[in-house]
Amino acid sequence: MGKPAGVRCLHLDKRFSCGLFNDPRRPRVCSEFKPEPLVCGSNRHEALVLIQRLELSCAP
């Protein structure tokens, strides 16, 4: 029951940092996420490009 892909998390601040980091309300999926270079790249721009490619390749 999470947010749709491509929709910004409502807990991100202006610097794209998590507003719930180290907060018990932080979703488990976020806490357990381990960045993978093939998905996240080395910076935010690369991550957005790579994630968009993955989403497009999985689209029906």
C-alpha distance matrix in Angstrom:
0.0 3.8 6.8 9.0 11.8 14.8 13.4 14.9 13.1 14.2 15.7 18.1 21.7 24.5 25.3 21.8 21.7 18.8 19.4 17.7 19.8 21.4 19.5 18.1 15.0 14.2 11.0 12.4 11.4 13.5 16.2 16.7 16.8 20.4 21.7 23.4 26.3 25.7 22.3 23.0 26.7 28.8 27.6 24.9 26.6 26.8 23.1 22.1 24.6 23.6 19.9 20.8 23.2 20.7 18.3 21.4 22.7 19.6 19.5 20.7
3.8 0.0 3.7 6.6 9.0 11.7 10.2 11.3 9.5 11.2 12.6 14.6 18.3 20.9 21.6 18.1 18.2 15.5 16.4 15.2 17.1 19.2 17.6 16.9 13.8 12.2 9.3 11.2 9.6 10.9 14.1 14.9 14.4 17.9 18.8 20.7 23.3 23.0 19.4 19.7 23.4 25.4 24.0 21.2 23.0 23.3 19.7 18.7 21.4 20.6 16.9 18.0 20.7 18.4 16.2 19.4 21.0 18.4 18.4 20.3
6.8 3.7 0.0 3.8 6.5 8.6 6.6 8.3 7.4 9.2 11.5 13.0 16.5 18.7 19.7 16.2 17.0 15.0 16.0 15.6 17.7 20.3 18.9 18.9 15.6 13.8 11.6 13.9 11.9 12.3 15.8 16.9 15.6 18.9 19.0 20.8 23.0 22.5 18.8 18.8 22.3 24.3 22.5 19.3 20.7 21.5 18.1 16.4 19.2 19.0 15.3 15.8 18.9 17.2 14.6 17.6 19.8 17.6 17.1 19.3
9.0 6.6 3.8 0.0 3.8 6.3 5.8 8.8 9.5 11.8 14.4 15.1 18.5 20.1 21.0 17.4 18.9 17.4 18.9 18.8 20.6 23.5 22.4 22.4 19.3 17.3 14.9 16.7 14.1 14.6 18.3 18.8 17.0 19.8 19.5 20.6 22.4 21.4 17.7 18.3 21.5 23.8 22.1 18.9 19.7 20.2 17.1 15.0 17.2 17.1 13.4 13.2 16.1 14.7 11.6 14.3 16.7 14.5 13.6 15.8
11.8 9.0 6.5 3.8 0.0 3.8 5.5 8.3 9.8 12.9 15.0 14.9 18.2 19.4 19.7 16.1 17.8 16.9 19.1 19.3 20.4 23.5 23.0 23.4 20.6 18.0 15.7 17.1 14.0 14.1 17.9 18.0 15.6 17.8 16.9 17.7 19.2 18.0 14.3 15.0 18.0 20.5 19.0 15.9 16.4 16.6 13.6 11.4 13.5 13.3 9.6 9.5 12.5 11.2 8.3 11.2 13.7 12.1 11.7 14.5
14.8 11.7 8.6 6.3 3.8 0.0 3.8 6.4 9.1 12.1 14.4 13.5 16.4 17.0 17.4 14.1 16.5 16.3 18.5 19.4 20.6 24.0 23.7 24.6 21.9 19.2 17.5 19.3 16.3 15.6 19.3 19.9 17.1 19.0 17.5 18.4 19.2 18.2 14.5 14.5 17.2 19.3 17.2 13.8 13.9 14.8 12.2 9.4 11.6 12.5 9.2 8.4 12.0 11.9 9.3 11.5 14.6 13.9 13.2 16.3
13.4 10.2 6.6 5.8 5.5 3.8 0.0 3.8 6.4 8.7 11.6 11.2 14.1 15.0 16.1 12.9 15.1 14.6 16.1 17.1 18.9 22.3 21.5 22.5 19.5 17.2 15.9 18.3 15.9 15.0 18.7 19.9 17.6 20.0 18.8 20.4 21.5 21.0 17.2 16.7 19.5 21.2 18.8 15.2 15.8 17.3 14.6 12.0 14.8 15.8 12.5 12.1 15.8 15.5 12.9 15.2 18.2 17.2 16.4 19.2
14.9 11.3 8.3 8.8 8.3 6.4 3.8 0.0 3.8 6.2 8.5 7.5 10.3 11.4 12.5 9.3 11.5 11.2 12.7 14.2 15.9 19.5 18.9 20.4 17.6 15.2 14.7 17.4 15.3 13.5 17.0 18.7 16.5 18.8 17.6 19.6 20.6 20.8 17.1 15.8 18.5 19.6 16.9 13.2 14.5 16.5 13.8 11.6 15.0 16.2 13.3 13.6 17.3 17.1 15.2 17.8 20.6 19.8 19.5 22.5
13.1 9.5 7.4 9.5 9.8 9.1 6.4 3.8 0.0 3.8 5.4 5.7 9.2 11.5 12.5 9.2 10.1 8.7 9.8 10.8 12.8 16.2 15.3 16.7 13.8 11.5 11.3 14.2 12.7 10.8 14.0 16.2 14.6 17.3 16.8 19.4 21.0 21.6 17.9 16.4 19.5 20.4 18.0 14.7 16.7 18.4 15.3 14.0 17.6 18.1 15.1 16.1 19.6 18.8 17.1 20.1 22.6 21.4 21.4 24.3
14.2 11.2 9.2 11.8 12.9 12.1 8.7 6.2 3.8 0.0 3.8 5.7 8.3 10.8 12.8 10.3 10.9 9.2 8.8 10.2 13.1 16.3 14.7 16.3 13.1 11.8 12.3 15.7 15.1 13.1 15.9 18.6 17.5 20.3 20.1 22.9 24.4 25.2 21.6 19.9 22.9 23.5 20.7 17.4 19.5 21.6 18.7 17.3 20.9 21.7 18.8 19.5 23.2 22.5 20.6 23.5 26.1 24.8 24.5 27.2
15.7 12.6 11.5 14.4 15.0 14.4 11.6 8.5 5.4 3.8 0.0 3.8 6.4 9.9 11.2 8.9 8.2 5.9 5.1 6.6 9.4 12.7 11.4 13.4 10.8 9.2 10.7 14.1 13.9 11.3 13.5 16.6 15.9 18.6 18.5 21.7 23.4 24.8 21.3 19.3 22.2 22.3 19.8 16.9 19.6 21.5 18.6 17.9 21.7 22.2 19.6 21.0 24.4 23.6 22.2 25.3 27.6 26.4 26.6 29.5
18.1 14.6 13.0 15.1 14.9 13.5 11.2 7.5 5.7 5.7 3.8 0.0 3.8 6.8 7.6 5.1 5.3 4.8 5.7 8.4 9.9 13.7 13.4 15.9 13.8 11.6 13.0 15.9 15.2 12.1 14.3 17.1 15.7 17.8 17.0 20.1 21.2 22.7 19.4 17.0 19.5 19.3 16.5 13.6 16.3 18.5 15.9 15.3 19.1 19.9 17.7 19.1 22.6 22.2 21.2 24.1 26.5 25.8 26.1 29.3
21.7 18.3 16.5 18.5 18.2 16.4 14.1 10.3 9.2 8.3 6.4 3.8 0.0 3.8 5.4 5.2 5.4 6.5 6.2 9.9 11.2 14.7 14.6 17.7 16.0 14.2 16.2 19.1 18.6 15.3 17.0 20.0 18.7 20.4 19.4 22.5 23.2 25.0 21.9 19.1 21.1 20.3 17.2 14.5 17.1 19.8 17.8 17.2 20.9 22.2 20.4 21.6 25.1 25.1 24.2 26.9 29.4 29.0 29.3 32.5
24.5 20.9 18.7 20.1 19.4 17.0 15.0 11.4 11.5 10.8 9.9 6.8 3.8 0.0 3.8 5.5 7.4 9.7 9.9 13.6 14.5 18.1 18.3 21.4 19.8 17.9 19.7 22.5 21.6 18.3 20.1 22.9 21.1 22.4 20.8 23.6 23.7 25.5 22.5 19.5 21.0 19.9 16.4 13.7 15.8 18.9 17.6 16.7 20.2 22.0 20.7 21.5 24.9 25.5 24.7 27.0 29.7 29.8 29.9 33.2
25.3 21.6 19.7 21.0 19.7 17.4 16.1 12.5 12.5 12.8 11.2 7.6 5.4 3.8 0.0 3.8 5.4 8.8 10.2 13.6 13.4 16.9 17.9 21.2 20.1 17.7 19.5 21.8 20.8 17.2 18.7 21.2 19.2 20.0 18.2 20.9 20.8 22.9 20.3 17.0 18.1 16.6 13.3 11.1 13.6 16.5 15.4 15.3 18.6 20.2 19.3 20.6 23.8 24.3 24.1 26.5 28.9 29.1 29.7 33.2
21.8 18.1 16.2 17.4 16.1 14.1 12.9 9.3 9.2 10.3 8.9 5.1 5.2 5.5 3.8 0.0 3.8 6.6 8.9 11.8 11.8 15.6 16.4 19.3 17.9 15.2 16.4 18.6 17.3 13.9 15.8 18.2 16.0 17.1 15.4 18.1 18.4 20.2 17.3 14.3 16.0 15.2 12.1 9.4 12.2 14.7 12.8 12.6 16.3 17.5 16.1 17.7 20.9 21.1 20.7 23.3 25.6 25.6 26.3 29.8
21.7 18.2 17.0 18.9 17.8 16.5 15.1 11.5 10.1 10.9 8.2 5.3 5.4 7.4 5.4 3.8 0.0 3.8 6.3 8.9 8.3 12.0 13.1 16.3 15.4 12.7 14.6 16.6 15.9 12.2 13.4 16.1 14.5 15.7 14.6 17.9 18.7 20.9 18.2 15.1 17.1 16.0 13.4 11.5 14.9 16.8 14.7 15.2 18.9 19.4 18.0 20.1 23.1 22.8 22.7 25.6 27.6 27.3 28.2 31.7
18.8 15.5 15.0 17.4 16.9 16.3 14.6 11.2 8.7 9.2 5.9 4.8 6.5 9.7 8.8 6.6 3.8 0.0 3.8 5.4 5.4 9.3 9.8 12.7 11.6 8.9 11.0 13.3 13.1 9.5 10.6 13.8 12.8 14.7 14.6 18.1 19.6 21.7 18.7 16.1 18.7 18.2 16.0 14.0 17.4 18.9 16.2 16.7 20.4 20.5 18.6 20.8 23.8 23.0 22.5 25.8 27.7 26.9 27.8 31.0
19.4 16.4 16.0 18.9 19.1 18.5 16.1 12.7 9.8 8.8 5.1 5.7 6.2 9.9 10.2 8.9 6.3 3.8 0.0 3.8 5.8 8.9 8.4 11.5 10.3 8.7 11.6 14.4 15.0 11.7 12.5 16.1 15.8 18.0 18.2 21.7 23.4 25.4 22.4 19.8 22.4 21.8 19.5 17.4 20.6 22.4 19.8 19.9 23.7 24.1 21.9 23.9 27.1 26.2 25.5 28.7 30.7 29.7 30.4 33.4
17.7 15.2 15.6 18.8 19.3 19.4 17.1 14.2 10.8 10.2 6.6 8.4 9.9 13.6 13.6 11.8 8.9 5.4 3.8 0.0 3.8 6.2 5.0 7.8 6.8 5.2 8.6 11.3 12.5 9.6 9.8 13.5 14.0 16.6 17.6 21.2 23.4 25.4 22.4 20.3 23.2 22.9 21.1 19.2 22.6 23.9 20.9 21.3 25.0 24.8 22.5 24.7 27.7 26.4 25.7 29.1 30.8 29.5 30.3 33.2
19.8 17.1 17.7 20.6 20.4 20.6 18.9 15.9 12.8 13.1 9.4 9.9 11.2 14.5 13.4 11.8 8.3 5.4 5.8 3.8 0.0 3.8 5.4 8.5 8.9 6.6 9.7 11.2 12.3 9.0 8.2 11.8 12.3 14.2 15.3 19.1 21.2 23.6 21.0 18.6 21.3 20.7 19.3 18.1 21.7 22.7 19.8 20.9 24.5 24.0 22.0 24.7 27.4 26.0 25.9 29.4 30.8 29.6 30.9 34.0
21.4 19.2 20.3 23.5 23.5 24.0 22.3 19.5 16.2 16.3 12.7 13.7 14.7 18.1 16.9 15.6 12.0 9.3 8.9 6.2 3.8 0.0 3.8 6.5 8.6 7.3 10.6 11.3 13.4 10.8 8.6 12.1 13.6 15.4 17.2 20.9 23.3 25.8 23.5 21.3 24.0 23.3 22.3 21.4 25.1 25.8 23.0 24.3 27.8 27.0 25.1 28.0 30.5 28.8 28.8 32.4 33.5 32.2 33.7 36.6
19.5 17.6 18.9 22.4 23.0 23.7 21.5 18.9 15.3 14.7 11.4 13.4 14.6 18.3 17.9 16.4 13.1 9.8 8.4 5.0 5.4 3.8 0.0 3.8 5.4 5.6 9.2 10.9 13.4 11.3 9.8 13.5 15.2 17.7 19.5 23.2 25.7 27.9 25.3 23.3 26.3 25.9 24.6 23.2 26.7 27.7 24.6 25.5 29.1 28.4 26.1 28.7 31.4 29.7 29.1 32.8 34.1 32.5 33.6 36.3
18.1 16.9 18.9 22.4 23.4 24.6 22.5 20.4 16.7 16.3 13.4 15.9 17.7 21.4 21.2 19.3 16.3 12.7 11.5 7.8 8.5 6.5 3.8 0.0 3.8 5.4 8.1 9.2 12.5 11.5 9.8 12.9 15.4 18.2 20.6 24.1 27.0 28.9 26.3 24.8 28.0 28.0 27.0 25.6 29.0 29.6 26.3 27.2 30.7 29.7 27.1 29.7 32.3 30.2 29.5 33.3 34.4 32.4 33.6 36.0
15.0 13.8 15.6 19.3 20.6 21.9 19.5 17.6 13.8 13.1 10.8 13.8 16.0 19.8 20.1 17.9 15.4 11.6 10.3 6.8 8.9 8.6 5.4 3.8 0.0 3.8 6.2 8.7 11.5 10.6 10.2 13.4 15.3 18.5 20.6 24.0 26.8 28.4 25.4 24.1 27.5 27.8 26.4 24.5 27.7 28.5 25.1 25.5 29.0 28.3 25.4 27.7 30.5 28.4 27.4 31.0 32.4 30.3 31.1 33.5
14.2 12.2 13.8 17.3 18.0 19.2 17.2 15.2 11.5 11.8 9.2 11.6 14.2 17.9 17.7 15.2 12.7 8.9 8.7 5.2 6.6 7.3 5.6 5.4 3.8 0.0 3.8 6.4 8.5 6.9 6.9 10.3 11.7 14.9 16.8 20.2 23.0 24.6 21.7 20.3 23.7 24.1 22.8 21.0 24.2 24.9 21.5 22.0 25.5 24.7 21.9 24.4 27.1 25.1 24.3 28.0 29.2 27.4 28.4 31.0
11.0 9.3 11.6 14.9 15.7 17.5 15.9 14.7 11.3 12.3 10.7 13.0 16.2 19.7 19.5 16.4 14.6 11.0 11.6 8.6 9.7 10.6 9.2 8.1 6.2 3.8 0.0 3.8 5.5 5.4 6.5 8.8 10.2 13.8 15.9 18.9 22.0 23.1 20.1 19.3 22.9 23.9 22.9 21.0 24.0 24.3 20.6 21.1 24.3 23.1 20.1 22.5 25.1 22.7 21.8 25.5 26.6 24.4 25.5 27.9
12.4 11.2 13.9 16.7 17.1 19.3 18.3 17.4 14.2 15.7 14.1 15.9 19.1 22.5 21.8 18.6 16.6 13.3 14.4 11.3 11.2 11.3 10.9 9.2 8.7 6.4 3.8 0.0 3.8 5.3 5.0 6.0 8.4 11.9 14.7 17.5 20.9 22.0 19.3 19.0 22.6 23.7 23.3 21.9 24.9 24.6 20.9 21.9 24.9 23.1 20.3 23.1 25.1 22.4 22.0 25.8 26.3 24.0 25.6 27.9
11.4 9.6 11.9 14.1 14.0 16.3 15.9 15.3 12.7 15.1 13.9 15.2 18.6 21.6 20.8 17.3 15.9 13.1 15.0 12.5 12.3 13.4 13.4 12.5 11.5 8.5 5.5 3.8 0.0 3.8 5.6 5.4 6.0 9.8 12.1 14.5 18.0 18.7 15.9 15.8 19.5 21.1 20.8 19.3 22.0 21.5 17.8 18.7 21.4 19.6 16.7 19.5 21.4 18.6 18.2 22.0 22.5 20.4 22.1 24.5
13.5 10.9 12.3 14.6 14.1 15.6 15.0 13.5 10.8 13.1 11.3 12.1 15.3 18.3 17.2 13.9 12.2 9.5 11.7 9.6 9.0 10.8 11.3 11.5 10.6 6.9 5.4 5.3 3.8 0.0 3.8 5.5 5.2 8.7 10.5 13.6 16.6 17.9 15.1 14.1 17.7 18.7 18.0 16.6 19.6 19.5 15.9 16.9 20.1 18.6 16.0 18.9 21.1 18.9 18.7 22.4 23.3 21.6 23.3 26.1
16.2 14.1 15.8 18.3 17.9 19.3 18.7 17.0 14.0 15.9 13.5 14.3 17.0 20.1 18.7 15.8 13.4 10.6 12.5 9.8 8.2 8.6 9.8 9.8 10.2 6.9 6.5 5.0 5.6 3.8 0.0 3.8 5.7 8.5 11.1 14.4 17.6 19.4 17.1 16.0 19.2 19.8 19.6 18.7 22.0 21.7 18.3 19.9 22.9 21.2 19.0 22.2 24.2 21.8 22.0 25.7 26.3 24.7 26.6 29.3
16.7 14.9 16.9 18.8 18.0 19.9 19.9 18.7 16.2 18.6 16.6 17.1 20.0 22.9 21.2 18.2 16.1 13.8 16.1 13.5 11.8 12.1 13.5 12.9 13.4 10.3 8.8 6.0 5.4 5.5 3.8 0.0 3.8 6.3 9.7 12.4 16.0 17.4 15.5 15.1 18.4 19.4 19.8 19.3 22.3 21.4 18.0 19.9 22.5 20.2 18.2 21.6 23.0 20.3 20.9 24.6 24.6 23.0 25.3 27.9
16.8 14.4 15.6 17.0 15.6 17.1 17.6 16.5 14.6 17.5 15.9 15.7 18.7 21.1 19.2 16.0 14.5 12.8 15.8 14.0 12.3 13.6 15.2 15.4 15.3 11.7 10.2 8.4 6.0 5.2 5.7 3.8 0.0 3.8 6.4 9.1 12.6 14.0 11.8 11.3 14.7 16.0 16.4 15.8 18.7 17.6 14.2 16.2 18.7 16.5 14.5 18.0 19.4 16.9 17.7 21.4 21.5 20.2 22.6 25.5
20.4 17.9 18.9 19.8 17.8 19.0 20.0 18.8 17.3 20.3 18.6 17.8 20.4 22.4 20.0 17.1 15.7 14.7 18.0 16.6 14.2 15.4 17.7 18.2 18.5 14.9 13.8 11.9 9.8 8.7 8.5 6.3 3.8 0.0 3.8 6.3 9.8 11.7 10.4 9.9 12.7 13.7 14.9 15.2 18.1 16.5 13.5 16.2 18.3 15.7 14.7 18.4 19.3 17.0 18.5 22.0 21.7 20.9 23.7 26.7
21.7 18.8 19.0 19.5 16.9 17.5 18.8 17.6 16.8 20.1 18.5 17.0 19.4 20.8 18.2 15.4 14.6 14.6 18.2 17.6 15.3 17.2 19.5 20.6 20.6 16.8 15.9 14.7 12.1 10.5 11.1 9.7 6.4 3.8 0.0 3.8 6.5 8.8 7.5 6.2 8.9 10.0 11.3 11.9 14.5 12.7 10.0 13.1 15.0 12.6 12.1 15.8 16.6 14.9 16.8 20.0 19.9 19.7 22.4 25.8
23.4 20.7 20.8 20.6 17.7 18.4 20.4 19.6 19.4 22.9 21.7 20.1 22.5 23.6 20.9 18.1 17.9 18.1 21.7 21.2 19.1 20.9 23.2 24.1 24.0 20.2 18.9 17.5 14.5 13.6 14.4 12.4 9.1 6.3 3.8 0.0 3.8 5.5 5.4 5.7 7.6 9.6 11.8 12.9 14.7 12.0 9.8 13.1 14.0 11.0 11.3 15.0 14.9 13.2 15.8 18.5 17.9 18.1 21.2 24.4
26.3 23.3 23.0 22.4 19.2 19.2 21.5 20.6 21.0 24.4 23.4 21.2 23.2 23.7 20.8 18.4 18.7 19.6 23.4 23.4 21.2 23.3 25.7 27.0 26.8 23.0 22.0 20.9 18.0 16.6 17.6 16.0 12.6 9.8 6.5 3.8 0.0 3.8 5.3 4.9 4.6 6.7 9.6 11.5 12.7 9.6 8.6 12.2 12.4 9.7 11.2 14.6 14.2 13.3 16.3 18.5 17.9 19.0 21.9 25.3
25.7 23.0 22.5 21.4 18.0 18.2 21.0 20.8 21.6 25.2 24.8 22.7 25.0 25.5 22.9 20.2 20.9 21.7 25.4 25.4 23.6 25.8 27.9 28.9 28.4 24.6 23.1 22.0 18.7 17.9 19.4 17.4 14.0 11.7 8.8 5.5 3.8 0.0 3.8 6.0 5.9 9.2 11.6 12.9 13.2 9.7 8.7 11.7 11.0 7.7 9.4 12.5 11.3 10.3 13.7 15.6 14.5 15.8 18.9 22.2
22.3 19.4 18.8 17.7 14.3 14.5 17.2 17.1 17.9 21.6 21.3 19.4 21.9 22.5 20.3 17.3 18.2 18.7 22.4 22.4 21.0 23.5 25.3 26.3 25.4 21.7 20.1 19.3 15.9 15.1 17.1 15.5 11.8 10.4 7.5 5.4 5.3 3.8 0.0 3.8 5.9 9.4 10.6 10.8 11.4 8.5 6.2 8.8 9.1 5.7 6.2 9.8 9.6 8.3 11.0 13.5 13.2 13.9 16.7 20.2
23.0 19.7 18.8 18.3 15.0 14.5 16.7 15.8 16.4 19.9 19.3 17.0 19.1 19.5 17.0 14.3 15.1 16.1 19.8 20.3 18.6 21.3 23.3 24.8 24.1 20.3 19.3 19.0 15.8 14.1 16.0 15.1 11.3 9.9 6.2 5.7 4.9 6.0 3.8 0.0 3.8 6.4 7.2 7.5 9.0 6.7 4.2 7.7 9.0 6.9 7.5 11.0 11.7 11.2 13.3 15.8 16.2 17.0 19.4 23.0
26.7 23.4 22.3 21.5 18.0 17.2 19.5 18.5 19.5 22.9 22.2 19.5 21.1 21.0 18.1 16.0 17.1 18.7 22.4 23.2 21.3 24.0 26.3 28.0 27.5 23.7 22.9 22.6 19.5 17.7 19.2 18.4 14.7 12.7 8.9 7.6 4.6 5.9 5.9 3.8 0.0 3.8 5.8 7.7 8.3 5.1 5.2 8.8 8.9 7.3 9.5 12.3 12.4 12.7 15.4 17.2 17.4 18.9 21.3 25.0
28.8 25.4 24.3 23.8 20.5 19.3 21.2 19.6 20.4 23.5 22.3 19.3 20.3 19.9 16.6 15.2 16.0 18.2 21.8 22.9 20.7 23.3 25.9 28.0 27.8 24.1 23.9 23.7 21.1 18.7 19.8 19.4 16.0 13.7 10.0 9.6 6.7 9.2 9.4 6.4 3.8 0.0 3.8 7.2 8.5 6.5 7.3 10.8 11.4 10.7 12.8 15.4 15.8 16.4 18.8 20.6 21.1 22.6 24.8 28.5
27.6 24.0 22.5 22.1 19.0 17.2 18.8 16.9 18.0 20.7 19.8 16.5 17.2 16.4 13.3 12.1 13.4 16.0 19.5 21.1 19.3 22.3 24.6 27.0 26.4 22.8 22.9 23.3 20.8 18.0 19.6 19.8 16.4 14.9 11.3 11.8 9.6 11.6 10.6 7.2 5.8 3.8 0.0 3.8 5.6 5.5 6.3 8.9 10.3 10.7 12.2 14.4 15.7 16.6 18.4 20.2 21.3 22.7 24.5 28.3
24.9 21.2 19.3 18.9 15.9 13.8 15.2 13.2 14.7 17.4 16.9 13.6 14.5 13.7 11.1 9.4 11.5 14.0 17.4 19.2 18.1 21.4 23.2 25.6 24.5 21.0 21.0 21.9 19.3 16.6 18.7 19.3 15.8 15.2 11.9 12.9 11.5 12.9 10.8 7.5 7.7 7.2 3.8 0.0 3.8 5.5 5.0 6.3 8.7 9.9 10.5 12.3 14.3 15.3 16.4 18.3 20.0 21.2 22.4 26.2
26.6 23.0 20.7 19.7 16.4 13.9 15.8 14.5 16.7 19.5 19.6 16.3 17.1 15.8 13.6 12.2 14.9 17.4 20.6 22.6 21.7 25.1 26.7 29.0 27.7 24.2 24.0 24.9 22.0 19.6 22.0 22.3 18.7 18.1 14.5 14.7 12.7 13.2 11.4 9.0 8.3 8.5 5.6 3.8 0.0 3.8 5.4 5.3 6.4 8.7 10.0 10.8 12.6 14.5 15.6 16.7 18.6 20.3 21.3 25.1
26.8 23.3 21.5 20.2 16.6 14.8 17.3 16.5 18.4 21.6 21.5 18.5 19.8 18.9 16.5 14.7 16.8 18.9 22.4 23.9 22.7 25.8 27.7 29.6 28.5 24.9 24.3 24.6 21.5 19.5 21.7 21.4 17.6 16.5 12.7 12.0 9.6 9.7 8.5 6.7 5.1 6.5 5.5 5.5 3.8 0.0 3.8 5.5 5.2 6.1 8.5 9.9 10.7 12.3 14.2 15.4 16.6 18.5 20.1 23.8
23.1 19.7 18.1 17.1 13.6 12.2 14.6 13.8 15.3 18.7 18.6 15.9 17.8 17.6 15.4 12.8 14.7 16.2 19.8 20.9 19.8 23.0 24.6 26.3 25.1 21.5 20.6 20.9 17.8 15.9 18.3 18.0 14.2 13.5 10.0 9.8 8.6 8.7 6.2 4.2 5.2 7.3 6.3 5.0 5.4 3.8 0.0 3.8 5.5 5.2 6.0 8.4 9.9 10.5 12.1 14.1 15.3 16.6 18.2 22.0
22.1 18.7 16.4 15.0 11.4 9.4 12.0 11.6 14.0 17.3 17.9 15.3 17.2 16.7 15.3 12.6 15.2 16.7 19.9 21.3 20.9 24.3 25.5 27.2 25.5 22.0 21.1 21.9 18.7 16.9 19.9 19.9 16.2 16.2 13.1 13.1 12.2 11.7 8.8 7.7 8.8 10.8 8.9 6.3 5.3 5.5 3.8 0.0 3.8 5.5 5.2 6.1 8.6 10.0 10.5 12.2 14.2 15.5 16.4 20.2
24.6 21.4 19.2 17.2 13.5 11.6 14.8 15.0 17.6 20.9 21.7 19.1 20.9 20.2 18.6 16.3 18.9 20.4 23.7 25.0 24.5 27.8 29.1 30.7 29.0 25.5 24.3 24.9 21.4 20.1 22.9 22.5 18.7 18.3 15.0 14.0 12.4 11.0 9.1 9.0 8.9 11.4 10.3 8.7 6.4 5.2 5.5 3.8 0.0 3.8 5.6 5.2 6.3 8.8 10.0 10.6 12.4 14.5 15.5 19.2
23.6 20.6 19.0 17.1 13.3 12.5 15.8 16.2 18.1 21.7 22.2 19.9 22.2 22.0 20.2 17.5 19.4 20.5 24.1 24.8 24.0 27.0 28.4 29.7 28.3 24.7 23.1 23.1 19.6 18.6 21.2 20.2 16.5 15.7 12.6 11.0 9.7 7.7 5.7 6.9 7.3 10.7 10.7 9.9 8.7 6.1 5.2 5.5 3.8 0.0 3.8 5.4 5.1 6.3 8.7 10.0 10.6 12.5 14.4 18.1
19.9 16.9 15.3 13.4 9.6 9.2 12.5 13.3 15.1 18.8 19.6 17.7 20.4 20.7 19.3 16.1 18.0 18.6 21.9 22.5 22.0 25.1 26.1 27.1 25.4 21.9 20.1 20.3 16.7 16.0 19.0 18.2 14.5 14.7 12.1 11.3 11.2 9.4 6.2 7.5 9.5 12.8 12.2 10.5 10.0 8.5 6.0 5.2 5.6 3.8 0.0 3.8 5.4 5.1 6.2 8.6 9.9 10.7 12.3 16.1
20.8 18.0 15.8 13.2 9.5 8.4 12.1 13.6 16.1 19.5 21.0 19.1 21.6 21.5 20.6 17.7 20.1 20.8 23.9 24.7 24.7 28.0 28.7 29.7 27.7 24.4 22.5 23.1 19.5 18.9 22.2 21.6 18.0 18.4 15.8 15.0 14.6 12.5 9.8 11.0 12.3 15.4 14.4 12.3 10.8 9.9 8.4 6.1 5.2 5.4 3.8 0.0 3.8 5.4 5.1 6.1 8.6 9.9 10.5 14.3
23.2 20.7 18.9 16.1 12.5 12.0 15.8 17.3 19.6 23.2 24.4 22.6 25.1 24.9 23.8 20.9 23.1 23.8 27.1 27.7 27.4 30.5 31.4 32.3 30.5 27.1 25.1 25.1 21.4 21.1 24.2 23.0 19.4 19.3 16.6 14.9 14.2 11.3 9.6 11.7 12.4 15.8 15.7 14.3 12.6 10.7 9.9 8.6 6.3 5.1 5.4 3.8 0.0 3.8 5.5 5.2 6.1 8.7 10.0 13.6
20.7 18.4 17.2 14.7 11.2 11.9 15.5 17.1 18.8 22.5 23.6 22.2 25.1 25.5 24.3 21.1 22.8 23.0 26.2 26.4 26.0 28.8 29.7 30.2 28.4 25.1 22.7 22.4 18.6 18.9 21.8 20.3 16.9 17.0 14.9 13.2 13.3 10.3 8.3 11.2 12.7 16.4 16.6 15.3 14.5 12.3 10.5 10.0 8.8 6.3 5.1 5.4 3.8 0.0 3.8 5.5 5.1 6.3 8.7 12.3
18.3 16.2 14.6 11.6 8.3 9.3 12.9 15.2 17.1 20.6 22.2 21.2 24.2 24.7 24.1 20.7 22.7 22.5 25.5 25.7 25.9 28.8 29.1 29.5 27.4 24.3 21.8 22.0 18.2 18.7 22.0 20.9 17.7 18.5 16.8 15.8 16.3 13.7 11.0 13.3 15.4 18.8 18.4 16.4 15.6 14.2 12.1 10.5 10.0 8.7 6.2 5.1 5.5 3.8 0.0 3.8 5.5 5.2 6.2 10.0
21.4 19.4 17.6 14.3 11.2 11.5 15.2 17.8 20.1 23.5 25.3 24.1 26.9 27.0 26.5 23.3 25.6 25.8 28.7 29.1 29.4 32.4 32.8 33.3 31.0 28.0 25.5 25.8 22.0 22.4 25.7 24.6 21.4 22.0 20.0 18.5 18.5 15.6 13.5 15.8 17.2 20.6 20.2 18.3 16.7 15.4 14.1 12.2 10.6 10.0 8.6 6.1 5.2 5.5 3.8 0.0 3.8 5.4 5.1 8.7
22.7 21.0 19.8 16.7 13.7 14.6 18.2 20.6 22.6 26.1 27.6 26.5 29.4 29.7 28.9 25.6 27.6 27.7 30.7 30.8 30.8 33.5 34.1 34.4 32.4 29.2 26.6 26.3 22.5 23.3 26.3 24.6 21.5 21.7 19.9 17.9 17.9 14.5 13.2 16.2 17.4 21.1 21.3 20.0 18.6 16.6 15.3 14.2 12.4 10.6 9.9 8.6 6.1 5.1 5.5 3.8 0.0 3.8 5.7 8.5
19.6 18.4 17.6 14.5 12.1 13.9 17.2 19.8 21.4 24.8 26.4 25.8 29.0 29.8 29.1 25.6 27.3 26.9 29.7 29.5 29.6 32.2 32.5 32.4 30.3 27.4 24.4 24.0 20.4 21.6 24.7 23.0 20.2 20.9 19.7 18.1 19.0 15.8 13.9 17.0 18.9 22.6 22.7 21.2 20.3 18.5 16.6 15.5 14.5 12.5 10.7 9.9 8.7 6.3 5.2 5.4 3.8 0.0 3.8 6.5
19.5 18.4 17.1 13.6 11.7 13.2 16.4 19.5 21.4 24.5 26.6 26.1 29.3 29.9 29.7 26.3 28.2 27.8 30.4 30.3 30.9 33.7 33.6 33.6 31.1 28.4 25.5 25.6 22.1 23.3 26.6 25.3 22.6 23.7 22.4 21.2 21.9 18.9 16.7 19.4 21.3 24.8 24.5 22.4 21.3 20.1 18.2 16.4 15.5 14.4 12.3 10.5 10.0 8.7 6.2 5.1 5.7 3.8 0.0 3.8
20.7 20.3 19.3 15.8 14.5 16.3 19.2 22.5 24.3 27.2 29.5 29.3 32.5 33.2 33.2 29.8 31.7 31.0 33.4 33.2 34.0 36.6 36.3 36.0 33.5 31.0 27.9 27.9 24.5 26.1 29.3 27.9 25.5 26.7 25.8 24.4 25.3 22.2 20.2 23.0 25.0 28.5 28.3 26.2 25.1 23.8 22.0 20.2 19.2 18.1 16.1 14.3 13.6 12.3 10.0 8.7 8.5 6.5 3.8 0.0
